[in-house]
Amino acid sequence: MRLTFGKQEKLKSRKLIERLFEEGKSVKKYPIRLVYLQTDHTSDLPAQVGFSVPKRHFKRAVDRNRIKRLLREAYRIQKKELYGQLHQPFIFMFNFLGRKEPSYFEAQQKIHEVLALFLKAEKNQPNATNKN
């Protein structure tokens, strides 16, 4: 498996994003919240992912884009172990809740922790059926 973050993996569908925030579940490890939903999507890969940083705390687009870039890179490195444990298609949205820009090490550590929480929460779920 190549450790890239290509077009197929990016969550861009407005309908899916709206549905994610209406029906999705979340896990949180400050300063990152992961909203997820098990549903079919347009990609052949097991997950589509989006990242968001609030304009309220980071007024300059440069700062928001840098944080999103850090989060994407941290996810890209760790997605191999996530994909090995996903048996159904999911959509994810990583929301950054902090008020200061994280270092790369902090971003990588928090992404790892929130993905571990997600896997633990999904493992505890009884066999969920697809709600399409």
Phi and psi restraints in degrees (value plus and minus 20) as a CYANA .aco file:
   2 ARG   PHI    -102.2   -62.2
   2 ARG   PSI     118.9   158.9
   3 LEU   PHI    -110.5   -70.5
   3 LEU   PSI      47.9    87.9
   4 THR   PHI    -135.7   -95.7
   4 THR   PSI     149.3   189.3
   5 PHE   PHI    -147.8  -107.8
   5 PHE   PSI      64.6   104.6
   6 GLY   PHI    -110.1   -70.1
   6 GLY   PSI    -198.5  -158.5
   7 LYS   PHI     -79.3   -39.3
   7 LYS   PSI     -56.9   -16.9
   8 GLN   PHI     -84.0   -44.0
   8 GLN   PSI     -45.4    -5.4
   9 GLU   PHI    -110.6   -70.6
   9 GLU   PSI     -31.5     8.5
  10 LYS   PHI    -102.8   -62.8
  10 LYS   PSI     112.4   152.4
  11 LEU   PHI    -105.9   -65.9
  11 LEU   PSI      91.1   131.1
  12 LYS   PHI    -145.6  -105.6
  12 LYS   PSI     -38.2     1.8
  13 SER   PHI     -87.5   -47.5
  13 SER   PSI     100.7   140.7
  14 ARG   PHI     -80.9   -40.9
  14 ARG   PSI     -59.4   -19.4
  15 LYS   PHI     -82.6   -42.6
  15 LYS   PSI     -63.6   -23.6
  16 LEU   PHI     -87.2   -47.2
  16 LEU   PSI     -58.4   -18.4
  17 ILE   PHI     -85.5   -45.5
  17 ILE   PSI     -63.5   -23.5
  18 GLU   PHI     -81.2   -41.2
  18 GLU   PSI     -65.0   -25.0
  19 ARG   PHI     -84.0   -44.0
  19 ARG   PSI     -57.4   -17.4
  20 LEU   PHI     -78.9   -38.9
  20 LEU   PSI     -66.6   -26.6
  21 PHE   PHI     -97.0   -57.0
  21 PHE   PSI     -42.7    -2.7
  22 GLU   PHI    -100.5   -60.5
  22 GLU   PSI     -65.3   -25.3
  23 GLU   PHI    -128.2   -88.2
  23 GLU   PSI     -32.9     7.1
  24 GLY   PHI     -92.1   -52.1
  24 GLY   PSI     142.0   182.0
  25 LYS   PHI    -125.7   -85.7
  25 LYS   PSI     145.1   185.1
  26 SER   PHI    -161.1  -121.1
  26 SER   PSI     134.5   174.5
  27 VAL   PHI    -150.4  -110.4
  27 VAL   PSI     130.2   170.2
  28 LYS   PHI    -156.8  -116.8
  28 LYS   PSI     116.7   156.7
  29 LYS   PHI    -158.3  -118.3
  29 LYS   PSI      82.2   122.2
  30 TYR   PHI     -69.5   -29.5
  30 TYR   PSI     112.0   152.0
  31 PRO   PHI    -121.6   -81.6
  31 PRO   PSI       8.0    48.0
  32 ILE   PHI    -145.4  -105.4
  32 ILE   PSI     114.4   154.4
  33 ARG   PHI    -136.2   -96.2
  33 ARG   PSI     114.0   154.0
  34 LEU   PHI    -131.4   -91.4
  34 LEU   PSI      98.6   138.6
  35 VAL   PHI    -122.5   -82.5
  35 VAL   PSI     110.9   150.9
  36 TYR   PHI    -158.9  -118.9
  36 TYR   PSI     136.1   176.1
  37 LEU   PHI    -171.8  -131.8
  37 LEU   PSI     111.3   151.3
  38 GLN   PHI    -105.1   -65.1
  38 GLN   PSI      92.2   132.2
  39 THR   PHI    -180.4  -140.4
  39 THR   PSI     140.4   180.4
  40 ASP   PHI     -93.4   -53.4
  40 ASP   PSI     128.1   168.1
  41 HIS   PHI    -162.3  -122.3
  41 HIS   PSI     159.8   199.8
  42 THR   PHI     -98.0   -58.0
  42 THR   PSI     -32.3     7.7
  43 SER   PHI    -109.3   -69.3
  43 SER   PSI     134.6   174.6
  44 ASP   PHI    -102.6   -62.6
  44 ASP   PSI     -32.8     7.2
  45 LEU   PHI    -101.1   -61.1
  45 LEU   PSI     141.0   181.0
  46 PRO   PHI     -92.0   -52.0
  46 PRO   PSI     -32.7     7.3
  47 ALA   PHI    -169.9  -129.9
  47 ALA   PSI     128.1   168.1
  48 GLN   PHI    -139.3   -99.3
  48 GLN   PSI     120.3   160.3
  49 VAL   PHI    -152.6  -112.6
  49 VAL   PSI     122.4   162.4
  50 GLY   PHI    -149.2  -109.2
  50 GLY   PSI     140.0   180.0
  51 PHE   PHI    -153.4  -113.4
  51 PHE   PSI     119.1   159.1
  52 SER   PHI    -159.9  -119.9
  52 SER   PSI     126.7   166.7
  53 VAL   PHI    -152.7  -112.7
  53 VAL   PSI     110.3   150.3
  54 PRO   PHI     -92.0   -52.0
  54 PRO   PSI     118.5   158.5
  55 LYS   PHI     -90.0   -50.0
  55 LYS   PSI     -44.1    -4.1
  56 ARG   PHI     -80.2   -40.2
  56 ARG   PSI     -61.1   -21.1
  57 HIS   PHI    -115.1   -75.1
  57 HIS   PSI     -42.9    -2.9
  58 PHE   PHI    -148.2  -108.2
  58 PHE   PSI      74.2   114.2
  59 LYS   PHI     -87.9   -47.9
  59 LYS   PSI     -55.3   -15.3
  60 ARG   PHI    -107.1   -67.1
  60 ARG   PSI     110.4   150.4
  61 ALA   PHI     -79.1   -39.1
  61 ALA   PSI     -51.7   -11.7
  62 VAL   PHI     -79.7   -39.7
  62 VAL   PSI     -62.6   -22.6
  63 ASP   PHI     -88.2   -48.2
  63 ASP   PSI     -63.9   -23.9
  64 ARG   PHI     -81.6   -41.6
  64 ARG   PSI     -64.0   -24.0
  65 ASN   PHI     -86.0   -46.0
  65 ASN   PSI     -56.6   -16.6
  66 ARG   PHI     -85.0   -45.0
  66 ARG   PSI     -63.1   -23.1
  67 ILE   PHI     -84.6   -44.6
  67 ILE   PSI     -62.4   -22.4
  68 LYS   PHI     -82.8   -42.8
  68 LYS   PSI     -57.5   -17.5
  69 ARG   PHI     -84.4   -44.4
  69 ARG   PSI     -61.5   -21.5
  70 LEU   PHI     -82.7   -42.7
  70 LEU   PSI     -64.7   -24.7
  71 LEU   PHI     -85.3   -45.3
  71 LEU   PSI     -61.8   -21.8
  72 ARG   PHI     -81.8   -41.8
  72 ARG   PSI     -62.4   -22.4
  73 GLU   PHI     -85.5   -45.5
  73 GLU   PSI     -62.5   -22.5
  74 ALA   PHI     -82.8   -42.8
  74 ALA   PSI     -60.8   -20.8
  75 TYR   PHI     -86.3   -46.3
  75 TYR   PSI     -64.2   -24.2
  76 ARG   PHI     -77.1   -37.1
  76 ARG   PSI     -60.9   -20.9
  77 ILE   PHI     -88.1   -48.1
  77 ILE   PSI     -53.0   -13.0
  78 GLN   PHI    -120.8   -80.8
  78 GLN   PSI     -20.3    19.7
  79 LYS   PHI     -90.3   -50.3
  79 LYS   PSI     -42.8    -2.8
  80 LYS   PHI     -80.1   -40.1
  80 LYS   PSI     -66.8   -26.8
  81 GLU   PHI     -89.2   -49.2
  81 GLU   PSI     -51.2   -11.2
  82 LEU   PHI     -86.8   -46.8
  82 LEU   PSI     -67.8   -27.8
  83 TYR   PHI     -82.1   -42.1
  83 TYR   PSI     -51.6   -11.6
  84 GLY   PHI     -85.6   -45.6
  84 GLY   PSI     -41.3    -1.3
  85 GLN   PHI    -127.7   -87.7
  85 GLN   PSI     -23.9    16.1
  86 LEU   PHI    -110.7   -70.7
  86 LEU   PSI     107.5   147.5
  87 HIS   PHI    -132.8   -92.8
  87 HIS   PSI     -24.3    15.7
  88 GLN   PHI    -155.3  -115.3
  88 GLN   PSI     137.9   177.9
  89 PRO   PHI     -93.4   -53.4
  89 PRO   PSI     117.9   157.9
  90 PHE   PHI    -148.9  -108.9
  90 PHE   PSI     137.7   177.7
  91 ILE   PHI    -140.5  -100.5
  91 ILE   PSI     121.8   161.8
  92 PHE   PHI    -148.9  -108.9
  92 PHE   PSI     130.5   170.5
  93 MET   PHI    -156.4  -116.4
  93 MET   PSI     100.3   140.3
  94 PHE   PHI    -114.0   -74.0
  94 PHE   PSI     100.0   140.0
  95 ASN   PHI    -127.7   -87.7
  95 ASN   PSI     109.2   149.2
  96 PHE   PHI    -110.1   -70.1
  96 PHE   PSI     102.9   142.9
  97 LEU   PHI    -124.2   -84.2
  97 LEU   PSI     -30.9     9.1
  98 GLY   PHI     -91.2   -51.2
  98 GLY   PSI     151.0   191.0
  99 ARG   PHI    -130.3   -90.3
  99 ARG   PSI     -26.6    13.4
 100 LYS   PHI    -150.3  -110.3
 100 LYS   PSI     132.1   172.1
 101 GLU   PHI     -87.9   -47.9
 101 GLU   PSI     108.4   148.4
 102 PRO   PHI    -100.3   -60.3
 102 PRO   PSI     139.3   179.3
 103 SER   PHI     -99.7   -59.7
 103 SER   PSI     147.9   187.9
 104 TYR   PHI     -81.7   -41.7
 104 TYR   PSI     -61.6   -21.6
 105 PHE   PHI     -81.2   -41.2
 105 PHE   PSI     -64.7   -24.7
 106 GLU   PHI     -82.5   -42.5
 106 GLU   PSI     -63.1   -23.1
 107 ALA   PHI     -82.2   -42.2
 107 ALA   PSI     -64.1   -24.1
 108 GLN   PHI     -84.1   -44.1
 108 GLN   PSI     -63.1   -23.1
 109 GLN   PHI     -84.7   -44.7
 109 GLN   PSI     -64.3   -24.3
 110 LYS   PHI     -90.5   -50.5
 110 LYS   PSI     -57.5   -17.5
 111 ILE   PHI     -82.1   -42.1
 111 ILE   PSI     -62.7   -22.7
 112 HIS   PHI     -80.8   -40.8
 112 HIS   PSI     -64.7   -24.7
 113 GLU   PHI     -85.9   -45.9
 113 GLU   PSI     -61.5   -21.5
 114 VAL   PHI     -91.6   -51.6
 114 VAL   PSI     -53.5   -13.5
 115 LEU   PHI     -87.9   -47.9
 115 LEU   PSI     -56.5   -16.5
 116 ALA   PHI     -83.7   -43.7
 116 ALA   PSI     -61.1   -21.1
 117 LEU   PHI     -82.9   -42.9
 117 LEU   PSI     -61.4   -21.4
 118 PHE   PHI     -80.7   -40.7
 118 PHE   PSI     -68.5   -28.5
 119 LEU   PHI     -83.0   -43.0
 119 LEU   PSI     -57.6   -17.6
 120 LYS   PHI     -86.2   -46.2
 120 LYS   PSI     -63.1   -23.1
 121 ALA   PHI     -85.0   -45.0
 121 ALA   PSI     -60.2   -20.2
 122 GLU   PHI     -91.4   -51.4
 122 GLU   PSI     -52.6   -12.6
 123 LYS   PHI     -87.1   -47.1
 123 LYS   PSI     -52.3   -12.3
 124 ASN   PHI     -99.4   -59.4
 124 ASN   PSI     -34.8     5.2
 125 GLN   PHI     -94.3   -54.3
 125 GLN   PSI     117.9   157.9
 126 PRO   PHI     -86.8   -46.8
 126 PRO   PSI     143.0   183.0
 127 ASN   PHI     -69.1   -29.1
 127 ASN   PSI      82.3   122.3
 128 ALA   PHI     -99.2   -59.2
 128 ALA   PSI     120.8   160.8
 129 THR   PHI    -118.7   -78.7
 129 THR   PSI     135.5   175.5
 130 ASN   PHI     -93.5   -53.5
 130 ASN   PSI     113.3   153.3
 131 LYS   PHI    -118.2   -78.2
 131 LYS   PSI      12.0    52.0
